[in-house]
Amino acid sequence: MISNIINLFKNDKIGNPPWDYYFLKNLDEKEYPMYLSKLFKLNTGEKLPLEWSFKDRKWTINKNKCKTFNQKIQYIKLYGINDLMRGCTDKAKVRDFIRESIGAKYLKPVLRICNSFDEINFDKLPNSFVIKCNHGCKWHYIIKNKEKYLKNKLLIDLTRQNITGWLEQDYGFWGGFELQYRNIEHKILIEPLLREEINTPVREIEVYCFNGKPKIFINVQYGVKREICYYDESFNFIDLILHPDGKNIIKKEKADNLLNQTNELSIKLSKNFCFVRVDWLVFKNKLYFNELTFTPYSGFIKFDKKWNIKLGTRINLGDR
């Protein structure tokens, strides 16, 4: 059993940057649109509408020719990021935004904030918890049993190595120029593991908001497989599929009170953004804010062309 866990950690590539990380990180910003267009084509099969500026001698994305959801997310990544979005991407700073917007009762507890792995005092932590970085996506480790974990020096060393590596990296150059992650002060957050069954993640609700209006609600339940239900703004079932990994069951369920609650709360959190996905967790029948996602899947979503265009029309890039 232990050998299987160790092998899992050894094969875990999350802590290592992608092969092109240092190249992209050191690239001149004038080159971002061209290289992003290559990544975009590779991941989605779509083309970015680039145009050459003779005056500035650089390529730019033509905002007026961006039609699909994916294309507009690429435009936002390069030209639409502001200080508020960057602050709301920071998993530590966003807590102030949530506290002021909808109240502290929707925040998950934070057990400790550290600058390095070696600052963590495990003696003062509960038996299960999450260690995460505030400046990236999926940069976390779930500790289900502290007692077993602390008896395995190799596991501790591997966790330390990966988290230390993350703290030295800029996630903005991991997923294709998600520039809202730049200039975030790197920290470690430790949170309690909010699970009613230790091996099963809690229910999640994702709310896609366009210009301050929730339009798509996604309910995710975990079991042997993920059970997912998609709703429109009136909580009617829709055929949208945004999780095309073959590990899901599409399940139709009537919207409950918690799903309805996310509507008003998400309106308050999304009113300052042309697009944002507001993510929620449900633990012991209570809603907890999870995060604000401005560029889901880095805008490299492979989904039905109809929905790609339909959702694209809902993003108003305005004067960005």
C-alpha positions as a Markdown table, in Angstrom:
| # | Residue | x | y | z |
|---|---|---|---|---|
| 1 | Met | 0.0 | 0.0 | 0.0 |
| 2 | Ile | 2.7 | 2.5 | 1.0 |
| 3 | Ser | 4.7 | 1.6 | -2.1 |
| 4 | Asn | 1.7 | 2.4 | -4.3 |
| 5 | Ile | 1.3 | 5.8 | -2.6 |
| 6 | Ile | 5.0 | 6.5 | -3.0 |
| 7 | Asn | 4.9 | 5.6 | -6.7 |
| 8 | Leu | 1.9 | 7.9 | -7.1 |
| 9 | Phe | 3.9 | 10.8 | -5.7 |
| 10 | Lys | 6.9 | 9.9 | -7.9 |
| 11 | Asn | 4.8 | 10.0 | -11.0 |
| 12 | Asp | 3.0 | 13.2 | -10.0 |
| 13 | Lys | 4.0 | 15.8 | -12.5 |
| 14 | Ile | 2.0 | 18.7 | -10.9 |
| 15 | Gly | 4.9 | 20.1 | -9.1 |
| 16 | Asn | 7.1 | 20.2 | -12.2 |
| 17 | Pro | 6.5 | 23.1 | -14.6 |
| 18 | Pro | 5.4 | 22.2 | -18.2 |
| 19 | Trp | 8.2 | 21.8 | -20.7 |
| 20 | Asp | 7.7 | 25.3 | -22.1 |
| 21 | Tyr | 7.3 | 27.1 | -18.8 |
| 22 | Tyr | 10.6 | 28.9 | -18.7 |
| 23 | Phe | 10.5 | 29.7 | -22.4 |
| 24 | Leu | 7.0 | 31.4 | -22.0 |
| 25 | Lys | 8.0 | 33.1 | -18.7 |
| 26 | Asn | 11.0 | 34.8 | -20.3 |
| 27 | Leu | 9.2 | 35.6 | -23.6 |
| 28 | Asp | 8.8 | 39.2 | -24.6 |
| 29 | Glu | 5.2 | 40.3 | -24.0 |
| 30 | Lys | 4.9 | 41.4 | -27.7 |
| 31 | Glu | 5.2 | 37.7 | -28.5 |
| 32 | Tyr | 2.3 | 36.5 | -26.2 |
| 33 | Pro | -0.5 | 36.7 | -28.8 |
| 34 | Met | 1.4 | 34.6 | -31.4 |
| 35 | Tyr | 2.4 | 31.9 | -29.0 |
| 36 | Leu | -1.0 | 31.9 | -27.3 |
| 37 | Ser | -2.6 | 31.4 | -30.8 |
| 38 | Lys | -0.4 | 28.3 | -31.3 |
| 39 | Leu | -1.4 | 26.9 | -27.9 |
| 40 | Phe | -5.0 | 27.7 | -28.6 |
| 41 | Lys | -5.0 | 25.9 | -31.9 |
| 42 | Leu | -3.3 | 22.9 | -30.5 |
| 43 | Asn | -5.7 | 22.6 | -27.6 |
| 44 | Thr | -9.0 | 23.4 | -29.2 |
| 45 | Gly | -8.6 | 23.3 | -33.0 |
| 46 | Glu | -9.9 | 26.9 | -33.1 |
| 47 | Lys | -8.0 | 29.9 | -34.5 |
| 48 | Leu | -7.4 | 33.2 | -32.8 |
| 49 | Pro | -8.2 | 36.2 | -34.9 |
| 50 | Leu | -4.8 | 37.9 | -34.9 |
| 51 | Glu | -3.9 | 41.1 | -36.7 |
| 52 | Trp | -0.6 | 42.8 | -37.3 |
| 53 | Ser | 0.0 | 46.4 | -36.1 |
| 54 | Phe | 2.5 | 48.1 | -38.3 |
| 55 | Lys | 2.6 | 51.0 | -35.9 |
| 56 | Asp | 3.5 | 48.9 | -32.8 |
| 57 | Arg | 5.1 | 46.2 | -34.8 |
| 58 | Lys | 3.4 | 43.4 | -33.0 |
| 59 | Trp | 0.5 | 40.9 | -33.2 |
| 60 | Thr | -2.7 | 41.5 | -31.3 |
| 61 | Ile | -6.0 | 39.7 | -30.9 |
| 62 | Asn | -8.7 | 41.4 | -32.8 |
| 63 | Lys | -11.4 | 41.9 | -30.2 |
| 64 | Asn | -14.2 | 42.5 | -32.7 |
| 65 | Lys | -13.5 | 39.2 | -34.4 |
| 66 | Cys | -13.7 | 37.1 | -31.2 |
| 67 | Lys | -17.0 | 35.3 | -31.4 |
| 68 | Thr | -16.7 | 32.1 | -29.4 |
| 69 | Phe | -16.5 | 31.7 | -25.6 |
| 70 | Asn | -13.0 | 30.2 | -26.0 |
| 71 | Gln | -11.8 | 33.1 | -28.2 |
| 72 | Lys | -13.1 | 35.7 | -25.8 |
| 73 | Ile | -11.4 | 34.0 | -22.8 |
| 74 | Gln | -8.1 | 34.3 | -24.7 |
| 75 | Tyr | -8.7 | 38.0 | -25.2 |
| 76 | Ile | -9.5 | 38.5 | -21.5 |
| 77 | Lys | -6.3 | 36.6 | -20.5 |
| 78 | Leu | -4.0 | 39.0 | -22.4 |
| 79 | Tyr | -5.9 | 42.3 | -22.2 |
| 80 | Gly | -8.8 | 42.1 | -19.7 |
| 81 | Ile | -7.0 | 41.4 | -16.4 |
| 82 | Asn | -7.2 | 44.2 | -13.8 |
| 83 | Asp | -6.1 | 44.6 | -10.1 |
| 84 | Leu | -9.5 | 43.5 | -8.8 |
| 85 | Met | -9.4 | 40.2 | -10.8 |
| 86 | Arg | -5.8 | 39.6 | -9.7 |
| 87 | Gly | -6.8 | 40.2 | -6.0 |
| 88 | Cys | -9.8 | 37.8 | -6.4 |
| 89 | Thr | -7.5 | 35.2 | -8.0 |
| 90 | Asp | -5.3 | 35.2 | -4.9 |
| 91 | Lys | -6.9 | 32.6 | -2.6 |
| 92 | Ala | -5.8 | 34.6 | 0.5 |
| 93 | Lys | -6.8 | 38.1 | -0.6 |
| 94 | Val | -10.1 | 37.0 | -2.1 |
| 95 | Arg | -11.3 | 36.3 | 1.4 |
| 96 | Asp | -11.6 | 40.1 | 2.0 |
| 97 | Phe | -13.6 | 40.5 | -1.1 |
| 98 | Ile | -16.0 | 37.7 | 0.0 |
| 99 | Arg | -16.3 | 39.1 | 3.5 |
| 100 | Glu | -17.2 | 42.5 | 2.2 |
| 101 | Ser | -19.6 | 41.3 | -0.6 |
| 102 | Ile | -21.6 | 38.5 | 1.0 |
| 103 | Gly | -20.3 | 38.0 | 4.5 |
| 104 | Ala | -17.7 | 35.9 | 6.3 |
| 105 | Lys | -20.2 | 33.1 | 7.0 |
| 106 | Tyr | -19.6 | 31.8 | 3.5 |
| 107 | Leu | -15.8 | 31.5 | 3.9 |
| 108 | Lys | -14.1 | 28.2 | 4.6 |
| 109 | Pro | -11.9 | 28.3 | 7.8 |
| 110 | Val | -8.2 | 28.9 | 7.4 |
| 111 | Leu | -6.1 | 27.1 | 10.0 |
| 112 | Arg | -2.8 | 28.7 | 9.1 |
| 113 | Ile | -1.0 | 30.9 | 6.4 |
| 114 | Cys | 2.7 | 30.1 | 5.9 |
| 115 | Asn | 5.5 | 31.3 | 3.7 |
| 116 | Ser | 7.2 | 27.9 | 3.4 |
| 117 | Phe | 6.5 | 24.3 | 4.0 |
| 118 | Asp | 8.9 | 24.1 | 6.9 |
| 119 | Glu | 6.8 | 26.7 | 8.8 |
| 120 | Ile | 3.9 | 24.3 | 9.1 |
| 121 | Asn | 3.4 | 23.1 | 12.7 |
| 122 | Phe | 1.7 | 19.8 | 12.2 |
| 123 | Asp | 1.1 | 19.3 | 15.9 |
| 124 | Lys | -1.4 | 22.1 | 15.9 |
| 125 | Leu | -3.4 | 20.8 | 12.9 |
| 126 | Pro | -6.4 | 18.4 | 12.9 |
| 127 | Asn | -6.1 | 14.9 | 11.6 |
| 128 | Ser | -7.3 | 15.8 | 8.1 |
| 129 | Phe | -6.6 | 19.0 | 6.2 |
| 130 | Val | -5.6 | 20.6 | 2.9 |
| 131 | Ile | -2.3 | 22.3 | 2.1 |
| 132 | Lys | -2.6 | 24.6 | -0.8 |
| 133 | Cys | -0.8 | 27.5 | -2.6 |
| 134 | Asn | -2.7 | 30.7 | -3.0 |
| 135 | His | -1.4 | 31.6 | -6.4 |
| 136 | Gly | -2.2 | 28.6 | -8.6 |
| 137 | Cys | -4.8 | 26.1 | -9.7 |
| 138 | Lys | -4.9 | 22.5 | -8.2 |
| 139 | Trp | -1.7 | 23.2 | -6.4 |
| 140 | His | -2.7 | 21.4 | -3.2 |
| 141 | Tyr | -2.3 | 18.2 | -1.2 |
| 142 | Ile | -5.0 | 16.5 | 0.7 |
| 143 | Ile | -3.9 | 14.9 | 4.0 |
| 144 | Lys | -6.6 | 12.5 | 5.1 |
| 145 | Asn | -4.8 | 11.0 | 8.1 |
| 146 | Lys | -2.1 | 13.1 | 9.7 |
| 147 | Glu | -0.9 | 10.3 | 12.0 |
| 148 | Lys | -0.1 | 8.0 | 9.0 |
| 149 | Tyr | 1.3 | 10.9 | 7.0 |
| 150 | Leu | 3.8 | 12.0 | 9.6 |
| 151 | Lys | 5.1 | 8.4 | 9.9 |
| 152 | Asn | 6.2 | 8.4 | 6.3 |
| 153 | Lys | 9.3 | 10.6 | 5.9 |
| 154 | Leu | 9.5 | 10.0 | 2.1 |
| 155 | Leu | 5.9 | 11.3 | 1.6 |
| 156 | Ile | 6.7 | 14.4 | 3.7 |
| 157 | Asp | 9.8 | 15.1 | 1.7 |
| 158 | Leu | 8.0 | 14.7 | -1.6 |
| 159 | Thr | 5.2 | 17.0 | -0.4 |
| 160 | Arg | 7.8 | 19.5 | 0.7 |
| 161 | Gln | 9.6 | 19.3 | -2.7 |
| 162 | Asn | 6.5 | 19.9 | -4.7 |
| 163 | Ile | 5.1 | 22.7 | -2.6 |
| 164 | Thr | 8.5 | 24.4 | -2.5 |
| 165 | Gly | 8.6 | 24.1 | -6.3 |
| 166 | Trp | 5.1 | 25.7 | -6.7 |
| 167 | Leu | 6.1 | 28.6 | -4.4 |
| 168 | Glu | 8.9 | 29.4 | -6.8 |
| 169 | Gln | 6.8 | 29.3 | -9.9 |
| 170 | Asp | 4.3 | 31.7 | -11.6 |
| 171 | Tyr | 1.1 | 29.8 | -12.5 |
| 172 | Gly | 0.4 | 32.4 | -15.2 |
| 173 | Phe | 2.7 | 30.6 | -17.5 |
| 174 | Trp | 1.4 | 27.1 | -16.8 |
| 175 | Gly | -2.0 | 27.2 | -18.5 |
| 176 | Gly | -1.3 | 29.5 | -21.4 |
| 177 | Phe | -0.8 | 33.1 | -20.2 |
| 178 | Glu | -3.5 | 33.2 | -17.4 |
| 179 | Leu | -2.1 | 36.6 | -16.4 |
| 180 | Gln | -4.4 | 37.1 | -13.4 |
| 181 | Tyr | -2.0 | 34.9 | -11.5 |
| 182 | Arg | 1.0 | 37.2 | -12.0 |
| 183 | Asn | 2.3 | 39.4 | -9.2 |
| 184 | Ile | 0.5 | 37.5 | -6.5 |
| 185 | Glu | 2.5 | 37.2 | -3.3 |
| 186 | His | 3.1 | 33.4 | -2.9 |
| 187 | Lys | 1.7 | 31.9 | 0.3 |
| 188 | Ile | 0.6 | 28.5 | 1.7 |
| 189 | Leu | -2.9 | 28.2 | 3.1 |
| 190 | Ile | -4.0 | 25.3 | 5.3 |
| 191 | Glu | -7.7 | 24.6 | 5.5 |
| 192 | Pro | -9.7 | 21.8 | 7.2 |
| 193 | Leu | -10.8 | 19.0 | 4.9 |
| 194 | Leu | -14.5 | 19.6 | 4.4 |
| 195 | Arg | -15.8 | 16.2 | 3.6 |
| 196 | Glu | -18.6 | 14.2 | 5.2 |
| 197 | Glu | -16.9 | 11.0 | 4.0 |
| 198 | Ile | -13.2 | 11.1 | 4.1 |
| 199 | Asn | -12.7 | 9.5 | 0.6 |
| 200 | Thr | -15.5 | 11.3 | -1.2 |
| 201 | Pro | -15.4 | 15.0 | -2.2 |
| 202 | Val | -18.3 | 17.2 | -1.3 |
| 203 | Arg | -20.9 | 18.5 | -3.7 |
| 204 | Glu | -19.8 | 21.4 | -5.9 |
| 205 | Ile | -21.8 | 24.1 | -7.7 |
| 206 | Glu | -20.3 | 26.1 | -10.6 |
| 207 | Val | -22.1 | 29.3 | -11.7 |
| 208 | Tyr | -21.2 | 30.8 | -15.0 |
| 209 | Cys | -21.9 | 34.6 | -14.8 |
| 210 | Phe | -21.9 | 37.0 | -17.7 |
| 211 | Asn | -21.9 | 40.7 | -17.0 |
| 212 | Gly | -23.1 | 40.2 | -13.5 |
| 213 | Lys | -25.9 | 37.7 | -14.5 |
| 214 | Pro | -25.8 | 34.0 | -13.7 |
| 215 | Lys | -26.6 | 32.0 | -16.9 |
| 216 | Ile | -25.3 | 28.5 | -16.4 |
| 217 | Phe | -25.5 | 26.4 | -13.2 |
| 218 | Ile | -23.6 | 23.2 | -12.9 |
| 219 | Asn | -24.3 | 20.8 | -10.0 |
| 220 | Val | -21.6 | 18.2 | -9.4 |
| 221 | Gln | -22.1 | 15.3 | -7.0 |
| 222 | Tyr | -19.4 | 12.7 | -6.3 |
| 223 | Gly | -19.7 | 9.0 | -5.9 |
| 224 | Val | -18.1 | 6.2 | -7.9 |
| 225 | Lys | -18.3 | 8.7 | -10.8 |
| 226 | Arg | -19.1 | 12.3 | -10.9 |
| 227 | Glu | -22.8 | 13.0 | -11.4 |
| 228 | Ile | -23.4 | 16.3 | -13.2 |
| 229 | Cys | -26.5 | 18.3 | -14.0 |
| 230 | Tyr | -26.5 | 21.4 | -16.1 |
| 231 | Tyr | -29.2 | 24.2 | -15.8 |
| 232 | Asp | -29.9 | 27.5 | -17.5 |
| 233 | Glu | -30.8 | 30.7 | -15.6 |
| 234 | Ser | -34.4 | 29.4 | -15.0 |
| 235 | Phe | -33.1 | 26.1 | -13.7 |
| 236 | Asn | -34.2 | 24.2 | -16.7 |
| 237 | Phe | -32.1 | 21.2 | -17.8 |
| 238 | Ile | -29.7 | 21.9 | -20.7 |
| 239 | Asp | -27.5 | 19.7 | -22.8 |
| 240 | Leu | -24.3 | 21.6 | -22.3 |
| 241 | Ile | -21.3 | 19.5 | -21.5 |
| 242 | Leu | -18.2 | 21.2 | -20.0 |
| 243 | His | -16.6 | 18.2 | -18.5 |
| 244 | Pro | -15.8 | 15.9 | -21.5 |
| 245 | Asp | -13.5 | 13.5 | -19.8 |
| 246 | Gly | -15.6 | 10.4 | -19.9 |
| 247 | Lys | -15.7 | 10.1 | -16.1 |
| 248 | Asn | -19.1 | 11.6 | -15.6 |
| 249 | Ile | -22.8 | 10.7 | -15.4 |
| 250 | Ile | -25.2 | 13.3 | -16.7 |
| 251 | Lys | -28.1 | 13.2 | -14.2 |
| 252 | Lys | -31.2 | 15.3 | -14.1 |
| 253 | Glu | -32.3 | 16.5 | -10.7 |
| 254 | Lys | -34.7 | 19.2 | -9.7 |
| 255 | Ala | -32.9 | 22.3 | -8.4 |
| 256 | Asp | -32.9 | 22.5 | -4.6 |
| 257 | Asn | -32.8 | 25.5 | -2.3 |
| 258 | Leu | -29.0 | 25.5 | -2.1 |
| 259 | Leu | -28.7 | 25.8 | -5.8 |
| 260 | Asn | -31.2 | 28.6 | -5.8 |
| 261 | Gln | -29.2 | 30.4 | -3.1 |
| 262 | Thr | -26.1 | 30.5 | -5.3 |
| 263 | Asn | -28.0 | 32.7 | -7.8 |
| 264 | Glu | -28.3 | 35.8 | -5.6 |
| 265 | Leu | -24.9 | 35.3 | -4.0 |
| 266 | Ser | -23.3 | 34.9 | -7.4 |
| 267 | Ile | -24.9 | 38.1 | -8.7 |
| 268 | Lys | -23.3 | 40.0 | -5.9 |
| 269 | Leu | -19.9 | 38.5 | -6.5 |
| 270 | Ser | -19.9 | 38.8 | -10.3 |
| 271 | Lys | -21.3 | 42.3 | -10.8 |
| 272 | Asn | -17.9 | 43.9 | -11.5 |
| 273 | Phe | -16.8 | 41.3 | -14.2 |
| 274 | Cys | -17.7 | 40.7 | -17.8 |
| 275 | Phe | -17.3 | 37.0 | -17.1 |
| 276 | Val | -16.5 | 34.9 | -14.0 |
| 277 | Arg | -17.3 | 31.4 | -12.8 |
| 278 | Val | -18.3 | 31.5 | -9.1 |
| 279 | Asp | -17.5 | 28.1 | -7.5 |
| 280 | Trp | -19.2 | 26.8 | -4.4 |
| 281 | Leu | -18.9 | 23.8 | -2.0 |
| 282 | Val | -21.7 | 22.2 | 0.0 |
| 283 | Phe | -20.7 | 20.8 | 3.3 |
| 284 | Lys | -23.3 | 19.7 | 5.9 |
| 285 | Asn | -26.0 | 21.3 | 3.9 |
| 286 | Lys | -24.3 | 24.7 | 4.0 |
| 287 | Leu | -22.8 | 26.7 | 1.1 |
| 288 | Tyr | -19.1 | 27.7 | 1.2 |
| 289 | Phe | -17.4 | 29.9 | -1.3 |
| 290 | Asn | -14.6 | 28.0 | -3.1 |
| 291 | Glu | -13.1 | 30.4 | -5.7 |
| 292 | Leu | -13.7 | 32.9 | -8.5 |
| 293 | Thr | -12.5 | 31.5 | -11.9 |
| 294 | Phe | -11.9 | 34.0 | -14.6 |
| 295 | Thr | -10.5 | 31.7 | -17.3 |
| 296 | Pro | -11.9 | 28.2 | -16.8 |
| 297 | Tyr | -9.8 | 25.5 | -18.3 |
| 298 | Ser | -7.7 | 28.4 | -19.7 |
| 299 | Gly | -10.3 | 28.9 | -22.4 |
| 300 | Phe | -9.2 | 25.6 | -24.0 |
| 301 | Ile | -12.6 | 23.9 | -23.6 |
| 302 | Lys | -13.5 | 21.3 | -26.2 |
| 303 | Phe | -17.3 | 21.5 | -26.3 |
| 304 | Asp | -20.1 | 21.7 | -28.8 |
| 305 | Lys | -19.7 | 24.5 | -31.4 |
| 306 | Lys | -23.3 | 25.7 | -30.7 |
| 307 | Trp | -22.5 | 26.3 | -27.1 |
| 308 | Asn | -19.1 | 27.8 | -27.8 |
| 309 | Ile | -20.8 | 30.5 | -29.9 |
| 310 | Lys | -23.8 | 30.9 | -27.7 |
| 311 | Leu | -21.8 | 31.5 | -24.6 |
| 312 | Gly | -19.4 | 33.7 | -26.6 |
| 313 | Thr | -22.3 | 36.1 | -27.4 |
| 314 | Arg | -22.9 | 36.5 | -23.7 |
| 315 | Ile | -19.5 | 38.0 | -23.0 |
| 316 | Asn | -19.4 | 41.7 | -23.6 |
| 317 | Leu | -15.7 | 42.7 | -23.8 |
| 318 | Gly | -16.7 | 46.4 | -23.8 |
| 319 | Asp | -13.8 | 48.8 | -23.9 |
| 320 | Arg | -11.2 | 46.2 | -22.6 |
